[in-house]
Every structure is written in structure tokens, then in C-alpha cells.
């Protein structure tokens, strides 16, 4: 049976002015292509429904999106921080902690990587360009194509990510203005941008606990990025 992958969503307003739940189609297509069955997870589930849902999932994909509330990692908000959703923060952090403790496979993408780090005790730059000296440009949005790969990442040779991709370096897209400042103690870095920013993280001794700062769902034309989703879905199938 195809493993069920819960993909987190966000709230927005459609053209008619009505509130809707939303998710980029590329996430769904990447999971389907890898052999999984996607299930969209609303960002404001009550606690009882969270437990019921989690018990039925084989894996969790934490999708990209708006910024995490800086108060959750001991920082003050700034004008650069946008699209905070307390409900989404609460649901995703709870789900990540549960997945980490129960051994449920999880993959974090962009914001999802940041959720993993914050949930396990790490901190973020609320804006890389203003807080990290000598940083390269990371926020290639909205003016650039989302599959543009403007910089490379160096992948740790002993990492799970390296085994999955079969690479120690790869060009990636870059669609974020925040990033990891202090890495959570349980995590290990798996890839770095040219300026030293952590671009991938892993949870050791976990069946599949991994996050990437780039957006591989936009890069599935490239075999290594398809391999990442396939490895995640295969772990969920176990």
C-alpha cells in the first residue's frame, strides 16, 4: 500500500475574499511521483484531532511558507518578519516533536527545516541579509524563476543526504530570507551554503529525520532531487 504522507498547509485569502487552506501543487506532485499518497494537513487542528491524524500517517512533510514567530526561539520580531501564523507554528512544532519522539519519518523544506530546528531547541536569523555578515544572497524571490539554482551547497560526505543524493556538492534554488543561527543540539548539519549557512540538517538515530533549506519540489527534473523524495517515501513505507 502507498504510504500516506501528511503535508502541512497554510491559510490565505482567495480572489473572492474568502479564507482558504493552500499548498503549492509541486509538493503534492513530488510525493505522488515518489510513490506516496499525499494528505493535506490543516494548520489549526485541535489537540484531539492532531493525535488521531498522526496515528494514521506514515510520514510528515513540513512545507515552506511564512516566518515562524521569533518569540518561539527567544528573538524579537522585526519589520522583515512576515506572515506569522500562530496556529501553523503550534501545529507544526507539535507534529515535529511527536514525529521525532515516535520515529515517524519527516522531511522539512525551507520553512520546514526551520521548524525542525526551532522545535528541537535551535534559533534562526530573522533576516540573514541584515544579521549575518558577509552572507551571500539567499532571497531569490519573487523576481527569479523558482527553479533557478544560484548557488551550490557542500554536502557532508558521511551524511544521510550524501548517501541519498550520491553527491558531495549540488546547485540549489534559494527562496528564503531566514536561516539557522544556532543549530538545535540533537541535530547534525548535512550541507552548507558557500557563506557557511547550514542548508540541511539531520536527526541522528532516526528512521528518516531530514530538512533542506532549498525547495527540491521545484527541482524534480534533476534525478538527485527525485531521489530525495523517493528515499523519504520509502522510509515512510517501512
N, C-alpha and C positions, 0 to 999 in steps of 0.2 A: 504494500500500500504506500502511496506517495505521502511523505511526511508533511505534516501541517506546520507551516511557518507563520507565526504571528508577526505582522508588520505594523509598526506604530504609525499613527496618522496625526493630523493637526486640524484645528478649527480655523475656518476662514469665512468670508462673506462672498457669495456669488454675485453675478452681474445683476440679479434681481433684488439684491439687498438681503438675501436670506442666509442664515448661518448653515454651513455645511461642514462635513468632515472631508478631508482631502489627503491625497498622496500622489506623488509623481508616478506615472504609469511605468517608468523604467524599472522601478523596484519590483513591481509585480512581474513584469516580463522576464527579468533576470532570474527570479525564483522559479517561475514556470519552466524556463529554458533549462535550468539546472535539475529539474525533476521534482520540485516541491509544489505543494498546494498552498497558495497564499491565503491568509485570513487577516483582514484589516482590523486593527485594534483601536477602538476609540480612546481619546486621551483623558477621559474623565470618568472611568469606571469606578463605581463604589467598591469598597473593600471585598465584600462577599462575592461579587461578580469577578473581581480580579483572581481570586483563588480558584473559582470554578473554571475560568478561562485557562489559567496557567496549567491546570491539571490535564487539559486536552491538547496542549501544544507540544510539538516535538522540537521546536526551535523558535528563537526570537530574533527578528531583525529590527534594530533601532535605527530609524531613518533620519535623514537630515532635516534641517529646518531652522527655526528661530533660536535665539540665545537662551541659555539656562540662566535662571535668576542668580546673579552673583552672590546674593546673601547665602545661598546654599553652600558656597565654598569660601565664605569669610571675606568677600570683597564688596566694595561699594559699586553701585550702578553708575554709569556714565551715559552721556548722550549717544555714544557709539553702540550701546546695548539696545537691541530692538526685539520686538515680537516675543516678549516673555509670556509664557503660559504656565501659571502655577499648577493647573490641573495636569498638563502634559508632563511637567517636571516630576510631579508626585507619582504619577502612574509609571513613568519610565524608570525612575530611580527604584521604585519598589520592585518592578519586574526584573530589573537587572540584579538587584541584591538576591532576589529569590532564585533566579537562574544560576547565579554564581554559587549559591549555597547548595542547590539541588543537583548541580551537574547538568543543567539543561543547556544545550548548545546555543550560543548567541553570537551575533555579528553586529557591530556598531559601525555606522557610516557617517562621517563628518560630525554633525551634532551627536550622533550615536556614540562615537569614540569619546567625545567629551562627557556624555552621560556616564559611560563606564568609569571614567577617571574620577568624576565628582562623586558618584555613588559609592566608590570604594575608598574615598578619603583624599583625593587629589584636588588640585586647584587649576584655574585657567587664566590665561591672559584675556582680559575682557576686550582688548583690541591690540592685536600683535603690532601693528604699524606704529602705535604711539607708546607701547610699553616694552618692546623688545629691541634694543639697539642692534643696528646692522642687519635687521631682518630683511629677507627678500620679499617681493610682492607675493601675497598669498590670495588676495581677494580679486580673482579674475571673474567678476560678475558685476552687473548683469550684461556688460558690454561684449563679452567674449563668448564664443561657442562653448557649450558645456563639455564638449569632448576635446577641447584644446588641452594639450599636455605641456605646460610652460616650464616645468622643472622636473628633475628626477628625484627619486628617493633612494637612499642607500639602505639595503636590507641586511639585517644581521644574519650572518651565514648559518648560525645554529638555531634560528627561529623557526617556528611552525610556518610562518608566512613564506620564508625562503623555500621550505620543502614543498609548499603548495604551488607557488608560482614558478619554481625552478630557476629563480633569478636572484642575483645579489644587487641589482640596480634596475630600475624601470622608470620611464617618464610617467607622470600622473597629471590629472587635472587638479585644479586648485580653486575652490569655491568657498573659502572661509575667511573670516577676519579674526577669529578667536583660535586658541590652541592650548595645548597642555603647557602649564607653567611648572607645577610640582607634580611629579608622577606619583600616583597612589602607591603605597608601599607593597600591596600584593601583586602589582603589575610589573611586567618587564617590557622595555622598549623593543620594538621589532624593526622599525625603519625610521630614518631621519631625513629631513629636508637638507639642502645644501647649507642652510644657515644654522643647522643643529636642532631645529624644532622637531620634536617627536611626532612622527606621522603614522605610526602604527604601534599598537600595544597588544599584549597577550597576557592571559591569566594562566600561569603555570599549573600543572597538575589538574587541569580542567579538560573535559572531553573536547570542547571547542569553545574557547572564550577569546575573541579577537575583535579588534577595532582598527579601522583605517580612516585617516583624515581626508582622503580624496573620495571621489564618487565613482566606484567601479561599475555601478549600474549604467553609467553613460559610456563605458569603455568595453562593452561586451563584444565588440568587433575584434578585440585582442584576446587571444587564447588564454594568456595568464589570468586575465580578469574573469573569464568564464570559469577557469579552474577554481578561483576563489569561491564563487557561489556554489560550484559543484561540490567542493570539499565541505562547505557548510551544510548543504542539504544532505550529503552522505552521512555526516556526523549526526544530524537530526534523525536520520533513518535508523540509526542504531538504538 
